């Protein structure tokens, strides 16, 4: 509820740099892509659906002006679902964004269960699960995943990316896999616009 989007725990910086870092040693998937940060968690890493809804409403009001290709949501409720799930107050916004071709990408969750968390279980969000790396493609032991609810897998184990203080750190999770997909969407949009 203010204009301060500073990162107090490093999660957001790490995720953002996976999507779009311009660092030559640790480039993101879409180096140099612009990022709009909408901070929904407090300094205790706690948030609620109302804050998420307000952020998604901002995207809906501004996606054309800022040419927004994707929304990365490296967050989850911590639950586990094996069927498409529409609950909470953000379903309408997710549906509207899909109708406007703004792709919402959500982390599948990190409980290791068969199923995905929410909002990954929402049919209007891409659910991203984690593999250990692109070579062996083993599903990460922590990653929630589902035969039909997982839309895509991406590397989410031991990813070196930015920390909040200007250096780097290594983190694992579906939160790290999701921005790889968000970055790829930005690249795909740029290529499509160049045609």
C-alpha positions as a Python dict, from the first residue, in 0.01 Angstrom:
ca = {
    (1, 'X'): (0, 0, 0),
    (2, 'X'): (288, 236, -76),
    (3, 'X'): (540, 298, -353),
    (4, 'X'): (826, 108, -184),
    (5, 'X'): (888, -226, -359),
    (6, 'X'): (1226, -291, -197),
    (7, 'X'): (1311, -654, -136),
    (8, 'X'): (1356, -742, 230),
    (9, 'X'): (1422, -1116, 196),
    (10, 'X'): (1580, -1169, -148),
    (11, 'X'): (1310, -1385, -305),
    (12, 'X'): (1183, -1118, -543),
    (13, 'X'): (1530, -1011, -657),
    (14, 'X'): (1625, -1371, -725),
    (15, 'X'): (1308, -1439, -923),
    (16, 'X'): (1329, -1115, -1124),
    (17, 'X'): (1689, -1177, -1223),
    (18, 'X'): (1609, -1529, -1348),
    (19, 'X'): (1353, -1374, -1582),
    (20, 'X'): (1547, -1072, -1705),
    (21, 'X'): (1897, -1020, -1566),
    (22, 'X'): (2132, -832, -1800),
    (23, 'X'): (2443, -946, -1610),
    (24, 'X'): (2692, -1105, -1850),
    (25, 'X'): (2794, -1371, -1597),
    (26, 'X'): (2440, -1458, -1487),
    (27, 'X'): (2204, -1358, -1769),
    (28, 'X'): (1832, -1402, -1735),
    (29, 'X'): (1611, -1575, -1988),
    (30, 'X'): (1510, -1236, -2136),
    (31, 'X'): (1812, -1012, -2068),
    (32, 'X'): (1717, -650, -2060),
    (33, 'X'): (1340, -700, -2054),
    (34, 'X'): (1164, -438, -1847),
    (35, 'X'): (1020, -551, -1515),
    (36, 'X'): (739, -391, -1319),
    (37, 'X'): (754, -488, -953),
    (38, 'X'): (424, -512, -768),
    (39, 'X'): (511, -607, -412),
    (40, 'X'): (235, -798, -237),
    (41, 'X'): (421, -949, 59),
    (42, 'X'): (526, -765, 372),
    (43, 'X'): (869, -784, 536),
    (44, 'X'): (759, -1105, 714),
    (45, 'X'): (690, -1268, 375),
    (46, 'X'): (317, -1267, 445),
    (47, 'X'): (45, -1164, 203),
    (48, 'X'): (-321, -1210, 124),
    (49, 'X'): (-558, -1246, -169),
    (50, 'X'): (-669, -884, -148),
    (51, 'X'): (-313, -763, -215),
    (52, 'X'): (-275, -1012, -500),
    (53, 'X'): (-607, -900, -645),
    (54, 'X'): (-505, -533, -630),
    (55, 'X'): (-179, -612, -810),
    (56, 'X'): (-360, -807, -1082),
    (57, 'X'): (-612, -525, -1120),
    (58, 'X'): (-323, -284, -1173),
    (59, 'X'): (-191, -510, -1448),
    (60, 'X'): (-533, -520, -1612),
    (61, 'X'): (-551, -141, -1605),
    (62, 'X'): (-198, -94, -1742),
    (63, 'X'): (-100, -394, -1958),
    (64, 'X'): (-148, -207, -2287),
    (65, 'X'): (42, 104, -2181),
    (66, 'X'): (341, -100, -2061),
    (67, 'X'): (316, -383, -2317),
    (68, 'X'): (298, -647, -2044),
    (69, 'X'): (349, -997, -2185),
    (70, 'X'): (339, -1203, -1869),
    (71, 'X'): (280, -1191, -1496),
    (72, 'X'): (506, -1405, -1281),
    (73, 'X'): (357, -1531, -954),
    (74, 'X'): (627, -1718, -766),
    (75, 'X'): (393, -1773, -477),
    (76, 'X'): (140, -2027, -356),
    (77, 'X'): (-114, -2093, -87),
    (78, 'X'): (75, -2404, 21),
    (79, 'X'): (-220, -2631, -59),
    (80, 'X'): (-231, -2919, -302),
    (81, 'X'): (-492, -2975, -573),
    (82, 'X'): (-541, -3251, -828),
    (83, 'X'): (-828, -3084, -1014),
    (84, 'X'): (-856, -2738, -1171),
    (85, 'X'): (-944, -2499, -891),
    (86, 'X'): (-1118, -2161, -895),
    (87, 'X'): (-1127, -2009, -550),
    (88, 'X'): (-1046, -1685, -385),
    (89, 'X'): (-1107, -1340, -521),
    (90, 'X'): (-840, -1350, -795),
    (91, 'X'): (-1015, -1589, -1035),
    (92, 'X'): (-1188, -1307, -1226),
    (93, 'X'): (-861, -1120, -1276),
    (94, 'X'): (-681, -1434, -1393),
    (95, 'X'): (-958, -1502, -1644),
    (96, 'X'): (-955, -1141, -1771),
    (97, 'X'): (-578, -1143, -1814),
    (98, 'X'): (-601, -1466, -2015),
    (99, 'X'): (-869, -1310, -2235),
    (100, 'X'): (-632, -1018, -2301),
    (101, 'X'): (-344, -1257, -2389),
    (102, 'X'): (-140, -1162, -2083),
    (103, 'X'): (0, -1494, -1967),
    (104, 'X'): (2, -1554, -1592),
    (105, 'X'): (271, -1796, -1475),
    (106, 'X'): (249, -1954, -1128),
    (107, 'X'): (486, -2169, -924),
    (108, 'X'): (342, -2519, -872),
    (109, 'X'): (450, -2539, -508),
    (110, 'X'): (726, -2705, -307),
    (111, 'X'): (567, -2979, -94),
    (112, 'X'): (678, -3258, -330),
    (113, 'X'): (320, -3384, -356),
    (114, 'X'): (141, -3508, -665),
    (115, 'X'): (-75, -3207, -746),
    (116, 'X'): (-17, -2832, -762),
    (117, 'X'): (-82, -2544, -529),
    (118, 'X'): (-298, -2238, -592),
    (119, 'X'): (-295, -2021, -805),
    (120, 'X'): (-110, -2275, -1022),
    (121, 'X'): (-424, -2493, -1011),
    (122, 'X'): (-632, -2213, -1163),
    (123, 'X'): (-710, -2294, -1529),
    (124, 'X'): (-615, -1938, -1631),
    (125, 'X'): (-259, -1965, -1502),
    (126, 'X'): (31, -2173, -1635),
    (127, 'X'): (148, -2411, -1363),
    (128, 'X'): (527, -2449, -1360),
    (129, 'X'): (691, -2743, -1187),
    (130, 'X'): (1065, -2795, -1138),
    (131, 'X'): (1322, -3031, -1286),
    (132, 'X'): (1674, -3067, -1150),
    (133, 'X'): (1833, -2945, -1473),
    (134, 'X'): (1768, -2940, -1844),
    (135, 'X'): (1998, -3237, -1906),
    (136, 'X'): (1861, -3507, -1676),
    (137, 'X'): (1506, -3369, -1657),
    (138, 'X'): (1433, -3550, -1333),
    (139, 'X'): (1145, -3393, -1144),
    (140, 'X'): (1288, -3213, -842),
    (141, 'X'): (1206, -3392, -516),
    (142, 'X'): (1051, -3075, -370),
    (143, 'X'): (838, -2995, -674),
    (144, 'X'): (464, -3037, -678),
    (145, 'X'): (357, -3168, -1016),
    (146, 'X'): (57, -3324, -1185),
    (147, 'X'): (-2, -3511, -1508),
    (148, 'X'): (-258, -3261, -1639),
    (149, 'X'): (-231, -2955, -1413),
    (150, 'X'): (140, -2894, -1467),
    (151, 'X'): (170, -2702, -1792),
    (152, 'X'): (549, -2692, -1816),
    (153, 'X'): (863, -2792, -1628),
    (154, 'X'): (1168, -2567, -1594),
    (155, 'X'): (1498, -2580, -1408),
    (156, 'X'): (1437, -2488, -1045),
    (157, 'X'): (1715, -2657, -845),
    (158, 'X'): (2026, -2470, -727),
    (159, 'X'): (1975, -2163, -941),
    (160, 'X'): (2233, -1887, -898),
    (161, 'X'): (2078, -1545, -942),
    (162, 'X'): (2069, -1201, -782),
    (163, 'X'): (2024, -1136, -414),
    (164, 'X'): (1876, -815, -277),
    (165, 'X'): (2215, -662, -195),
    (166, 'X'): (2381, -661, -537),
    (167, 'X'): (2547, -1003, -523),
    (168, 'X'): (2424, -1350, -605),
    (169, 'X'): (2281, -1640, -413),
    (170, 'X'): (2163, -1993, -488),
    (171, 'X'): (1802, -2092, -432),
    (172, 'X'): (1581, -2385, -527),
    (173, 'X'): (1207, -2407, -577),
    (174, 'X'): (927, -2383, -826),
    (175, 'X'): (956, -2009, -759),
    (176, 'X'): (1284, -2030, -953),
    (177, 'X'): (1132, -2238, -1236),
    (178, 'X'): (837, -2003, -1296),
    (179, 'X'): (1039, -1694, -1398),
    (180, 'X'): (1229, -1899, -1656),
    (181, 'X'): (892, -1947, -1827),
    (182, 'X'): (792, -1582, -1775),
    (183, 'X'): (1118, -1473, -1936),
    (184, 'X'): (1063, -1708, -2230),
    (185, 'X'): (719, -1553, -2283),
    (186, 'X'): (876, -1206, -2300),
    (187, 'X'): (1126, -1330, -2560),
    (188, 'X'): (847, -1494, -2761),
    (189, 'X'): (647, -1170, -2758),
    (190, 'X'): (949, -972, -2877),
    (191, 'X'): (1009, -1217, -3162),
    (192, 'X'): (643, -1205, -3262),
    (193, 'X'): (649, -826, -3272),
    (194, 'X'): (961, -829, -3492),
    (195, 'X'): (788, -1041, -3758),
}
